[in-house]
Amino acid sequence: MKDFFKMTCATIVGIFLFFLIAGIIGMMCIVGMIASGSSVKTIDSNSVMVLNLNGALEERANTNLGLNFLAGNGVNSIGLDEVLQAIEKAKDNDDIKGIYIEAGMFSADSYASLQAVRRALLDFKKSKKWIIAYGDAYTQSTYYLASVADKVYMNPEGEVEWRGIASEPMFLKDAMAKFGVKMQVTKVGAYKSATEIFTADKMSDANREQVTVYVNGLWDNVVKGVSESRKISVDSLNAYADQMIMLSKGEDLIKKKMIDGLLYTDQVKAEVKKKLGLKDDETISQVTLGEMANVKGKGDDGEEIAVYYAVGDIVDGDSQGLTSSGPVIDAQVVCKDLERLANDDNVKAVVLRVNSGGGSAYASEQIWHQLENLKAKKPFVVSMGGMAASGGYYISCGSQWIVAEPTTLTGSIGIFGMFPDVSGLLKDKLGVNFDEVKTNKFSNFGTRSRPFTEEEMTYLGHYIDRGYQLFRKRVADGRKQSVDAIEQVAQGRVWLGQDALKNKLVDELGGLEVAVAKAAQLAKLKEYHTASYPAQPDMFEQLLSNATGSNGNYLDEAMRSYLGDLYEPVRLMVDINNQDAIQARVPFVLNIK
């Protein structure tokens, strides 16, 4: 028996030591990964930068380094910021001779982001360096980018998606009615159509008008860019879209000048070797997007300009319980960050990078106020990404200068209140009955036992109208125009950046680099560099977050994958009681395809 206990204790101690040593080795590996990942990268001479278009293009890379990522199951996220920085470094680095674009399963959060990357690639070509693109199949997004290349190659069995752009919003009113639920809405703005998904079964005339302008404007920009790069007329490109050329033979695509040749993967390597002057048995020296992040660039000297990323729904406290694990603009956090930047003497100017369709009107007002305090201390410029509308425009309108992409979706100056009426579900479907005793006329205001009365809706309408008047005044003051002038472009209408420039809602067209240059000019800086805020969580924070399940990433990714186009409206329905009732939000699901 004594030997049994000895062996048992020895086994327990052995197991403990094994896991302890394994844990130490694991931590050493992680530390090694961090150290190697942050070390300065030296570029070999005669190298090529590889831009692998595979994954989702977002404002900032969200590299999930948790257990899912280590297992190789993470969703690949490509940051617009890292792509633009990599292309700029490649342009200036004498050891990098060209860029090789490989098209894969790629999606972007907006055409404005694609436009920014495309402009950077065109700027790269000014250095007299080459770009070669190759794809087994090109989506419309990847082809839009790849069309800038000197040569566009495709697999002999591949295809080029070229079909135009469509918006297909969905409507849930009838589906909700089957469960005894309906939405009570009060809004200001004939074009404020975010509520239509729950209150209508088709687009209103006003919404159809603005979506038509938006979609056609996007397509015009795409066609114009491809036309200039491929030397194909706009009329021909539109005709190709109407002919379903994505199902055409590769030889026909060559005749139409959409591509330059049909190659297999080994053959395209030979083309790259020719550009580099390499022999068949020599190896191509490649630099990945991730490695480019550790290549030293030119912009590390001079004074600091802070670039603060405001991406996602605008909320008042992330504890509101939103089911999405994506980024949010939490007013309680953002206001503190902006206060620190305002008081930081090392920060000479601030560029607010906005990519948001809005959210809480209350939260938008708090951020606007904090930005006014910042503006009193140092230059403040806005750079608009794919969307800076409604609440996103609210927090932008007070800046000294607004820069938007031609395809940025902006404006949507208007607000609404949306209140679910579940009394039909409770009473008719579930058989729940209510009685009441009250002291005053509106003591049970907001009860779930009945819809709002006409008088209550009138009061709510007045409240919403006051919010709209405040929003409109903020815009008028920020843009130095009269309230009447702003009213002509308000009413909840969305505008493309190129049209917003004509309407004086923005000051200039361009990307983040244009906004940074303007901020430097306002701050009277000759030498400057940028620093990104808020800081991204480090590897340990991400591992801890995933271990505790605080982000809910796995569940959310599964929901998004399973529900597809239904994900966003379902998420809104689930979150409706956790959100502020008064919203400054763009038409919610544009569903651009």
QUIGI-V671550 format. One record per backbone hydrogen bond with DSSP energy under -1.0 kcal/mol. CO is the residue of the C=O (numbers start at 0). NH is the residue of the N-H. E is the energy in kcal/mol with one decimal. If there is no record, write none. Layout:
CO,NH,E / CO,NH,E
//
This chain:
0,4,-2.1 / 1,5,-2.1 / 2,6,-2.7 / 3,7,-2.6 / 4,8,-2.7 / 5,9,-2.6 / 6,10,-2.3 / 7,11,-2.3 / 8,12,-2.8 / 9,13,-2.4 / 10,14,-2.6 / 11,15,-2.5 / 12,16,-2.9 / 13,17,-2.4 / 14,18,-2.4 / 15,19,-2.3 / 16,20,-3.0 / 17,21,-2.9 / 18,22,-2.3 / 19,23,-2.2 / 20,24,-2.8 / 21,25,-2.6 / 22,26,-2.4 / 23,27,-2.4 / 24,28,-2.4 / 25,29,-2.2 / 26,30,-2.8 / 27,31,-2.5 / 28,32,-2.5 / 29,33,-2.5 / 30,34,-2.8 / 31,35,-3.0 / 32,36,-2.3 / 33,37,-1.5 / 46,96,-2.9 / 47,286,-2.1 / 48,99,-3.0 / 50,101,-2.1 / 51,53,-1.8 / 52,103,-2.0 / 54,106,-2.3 / 55,77,-3.2 / 56,108,-1.5 / 57,79,-3.5 / 58,80,-1.5 / 65,69,-2.2 / 66,70,-1.6 / 67,72,-2.7 / 68,71,-1.7 / 75,55,-2.1 / 77,57,-2.8 / 78,82,-2.1 / 79,83,-2.4 / 80,84,-2.1 / 81,85,-2.2 / 82,86,-2.3 / 83,87,-2.0 / 84,88,-2.5 / 85,89,-2.5 / 86,90,-1.9 / 87,91,-1.6 / 88,92,-1.5 / 92,95,-1.1 / 94,46,-3.1 / 96,129,-1.2 / 97,48,-2.3 / 98,131,-2.3 / 99,50,-2.6 / 100,133,-2.5 / 101,52,-2.4 / 103,105,-1.2 / 104,54,-2.3 / 106,56,-3.3 / 109,113,-1.3 / 110,114,-2.6 / 111,115,-1.8 / 112,116,-2.0 / 113,117,-2.7 / 114,118,-2.2 / 115,119,-1.7 / 116,120,-2.2 / 117,121,-2.2 / 118,122,-2.0 / 119,123,-2.0 / 120,124,-1.6 / 123,126,-1.7 / 124,127,-1.8 / 129,98,-2.0 / 130,149,-2.0 / 130,150,-1.2 / 131,100,-3.0 / 132,152,-2.9 / 133,102,-2.8 / 134,154,-2.0 / 137,160,-3.1 / 138,142,-2.6 / 139,143,-1.9 / 140,144,-1.5 / 141,145,-3.3 / 142,146,-2.2 / 144,147,-1.5 / 145,148,-2.2 / 150,132,-2.7 / 151,259,-3.6 / 152,134,-1.0 / 153,262,-2.1 / 154,157,-2.7 / 158,137,-3.1 / 165,592,-3.6 / 171,175,-2.7 / 172,176,-2.0 / 173,177,-1.2 / 175,178,-1.5 / 175,180,-2.2 / 176,179,-1.5 / 179,424,-1.4 / 181,420,-3.6 / 183,418,-3.1 / 185,416,-3.4 / 188,191,-1.5 / 190,192,-1.8 / 192,195,-1.6 / 194,197,-1.9 / 195,199,-2.0 / 196,171,-4.0 / 203,207,-2.8 / 204,208,-2.1 / 205,209,-2.0 / 206,210,-2.7 / 207,211,-2.2 / 208,212,-1.9 / 209,213,-2.2 / 210,214,-3.0 / 211,215,-2.3 / 212,216,-2.0 / 213,217,-2.2 / 214,218,-2.3 / 215,219,-2.4 / 216,220,-1.8 / 217,221,-2.1 / 218,222,-3.0 / 219,223,-2.4 / 220,224,-2.1 / 221,225,-2.3 / 222,226,-2.7 / 223,227,-2.1 / 224,228,-1.9 / 225,229,-3.0 / 226,230,-1.2 / 232,236,-2.2 / 233,237,-2.2 / 234,238,-2.0 / 235,239,-2.6 / 236,240,-1.9 / 237,241,-1.4 / 239,244,-1.3 / 243,246,-2.0 / 244,247,-2.2 / 248,252,-1.5 / 249,253,-1.8 / 250,254,-1.9 / 251,255,-1.9 / 252,257,-2.1 / 252,258,-1.0 / 253,256,-1.5 / 260,153,-2.0 / 263,267,-1.9 / 264,268,-1.3 / 265,269,-1.1 / 266,270,-1.3 / 267,271,-2.0 / 268,272,-2.4 / 269,273,-1.9 / 270,274,-1.7 / 271,275,-1.8 / 272,277,-2.7 / 278,281,-1.6 / 284,47,-2.3 / 286,49,-2.7 / 287,291,-1.9 / 290,293,-1.5 / 291,294,-1.4 / 293,40,-2.9 / 297,299,-1.6 / 302,528,-2.8 / 303,347,-2.6 / 304,530,-1.8 / 305,350,-3.4 / 306,532,-2.8 / 307,352,-2.9 / 309,354,-2.5 / 312,328,-3.5 / 313,359,-2.9 / 314,330,-3.0 / 316,319,-1.5 / 317,320,-1.2 / 328,314,-2.2 / 329,333,-3.3 / 330,334,-2.4 / 332,336,-2.2 / 333,337,-2.9 / 334,338,-1.9 / 335,339,-2.0 / 336,340,-2.2 / 337,341,-2.3 / 338,342,-1.7 / 343,346,-1.3 / 348,305,-2.4 / 349,380,-2.4 / 350,307,-2.7 / 351,382,-2.6 / 352,309,-3.3 / 353,384,-3.1 / 354,311,-2.1 / 355,388,-1.8 / 356,585,-2.7 / 357,313,-1.5 / 358,583,-3.7 / 359,363,-1.9 / 360,364,-1.9 / 361,365,-1.8 / 362,366,-2.1 / 363,367,-2.4 / 364,368,-2.3 / 365,369,-1.9 / 366,370,-2.3 / 367,371,-1.7 / 368,372,-1.7 / 369,373,-1.9 / 370,374,-2.7 / 371,375,-1.3 / 373,376,-1.8 / 373,377,-2.0 / 378,349,-2.3 / 379,399,-2.3 / 380,351,-2.9 / 381,402,-2.7 / 382,353,-2.4 / 385,408,-2.2 / 386,355,-2.7 / 388,391,-2.8 / 389,393,-2.4 / 390,394,-2.0 / 392,396,-2.2 / 395,398,-1.9 / 400,381,-2.7 / 401,506,-2.2 / 401,507,-1.5 / 402,383,-3.1 / 403,509,-2.2 / 404,407,-1.6 / 405,497,-1.9 / 407,496,-1.4 / 408,387,-2.8 / 409,494,-2.7 / 410,389,-3.0 / 411,413,-1.1 / 412,491,-2.2 / 414,187,-2.3 / 415,582,-3.3 / 416,185,-2.2 / 418,183,-3.0 / 420,181,-1.8 / 421,425,-2.5 / 422,426,-2.9 / 423,427,-1.3 / 423,428,-1.3 / 424,429,-1.9 / 425,431,-3.8 / 439,442,-1.5 / 441,444,-1.8 / 443,446,-1.9 / 452,456,-2.4 / 453,457,-1.6 / 454,458,-2.0 / 455,459,-2.4 / 456,460,-2.3 / 457,461,-2.0 / 458,462,-2.0 / 459,463,-2.6 / 460,464,-2.3 / 461,465,-1.9 / 462,466,-1.6 / 463,467,-2.1 / 464,468,-2.4 / 465,469,-2.0 / 466,470,-2.4 / 467,471,-2.8 / 468,472,-1.9 / 469,473,-2.5 / 470,474,-2.1 / 471,475,-2.5 / 472,476,-2.9 / 473,477,-2.4 / 474,478,-2.8 / 475,480,-2.4 / 481,485,-1.9 / 482,486,-2.2 / 483,487,-1.0 / 485,488,-1.4 / 489,492,-1.9 / 490,190,-2.9 / 492,411,-3.3 / 494,409,-3.1 / 495,499,-2.8 / 496,500,-1.8 / 498,502,-1.7 / 499,504,-2.7 / 499,505,-1.1 / 500,503,-1.0 / 507,403,-2.4 / 510,514,-1.5 / 511,515,-2.5 / 512,516,-2.0 / 513,517,-1.9 / 514,518,-2.3 / 515,519,-2.3 / 516,520,-1.9 / 517,521,-2.6 / 518,522,-2.0 / 519,524,-2.8 / 526,302,-2.1 / 528,304,-2.6 / 530,306,-2.9 / 532,308,-2.9 / 537,541,-2.1 / 538,542,-2.6 / 539,543,-2.6 / 540,544,-2.5 / 541,545,-2.4 / 542,546,-2.2 / 543,547,-2.1 / 544,549,-1.5 / 551,555,-2.2 / 552,556,-2.8 / 553,557,-2.1 / 554,558,-2.4 / 555,559,-2.7 / 556,560,-2.3 / 557,561,-2.4 / 558,562,-2.9 / 559,563,-1.8 / 562,565,-2.1 / 563,566,-1.8 / 565,569,-2.2 / 566,570,-2.7 / 567,571,-2.3 / 568,572,-2.1 / 569,573,-2.4 / 570,574,-2.2 / 574,577,-2.0 / 580,417,-1.3 / 581,360,-2.1 / 582,415,-2.5 / 583,358,-2.2 / 583,390,-1.9 / 590,167,-1.6
//
